[in-house]
Amino acid sequence: MRTSVSTLKIKRVIKGSIVWLKRECGKAGCHCIQGEKHESMYISRSVQGKTTMTYIPHRYEGEVSAAVAEYKRVLQQLEALSAQTMKGIKKGRRK
């Protein structure tokens, strides 16, 4: 499949990795004290050379997952476009 800049159709994107952390809330009588910890989504990403973790509220988990997947999709297409461009440049040099 040939890729072009006009076919990228970029949607909302987030560069980072989804991380799931389990923790105890500390409330007396909560099920997490018995070992069934609360699970929360975070995005791990590099900001100015430092790794940061950002908590994602449950209501945004689907949207954030889609944005991370969209970033990866767009990045793959950009890599393919770059390879095609380099291939064209190399072909032009041989003439």
Secondary structure, 3 states (H helix, E strand, C coil): CCCCHHHCCCCCCCCCEEEEEEECCCCCCCHHHHCCCEEEEEEEEEECCEEEEEEECHHHHHHHHHHHHHHHHHHHHHHHHHHHHHHHHHHHHHC
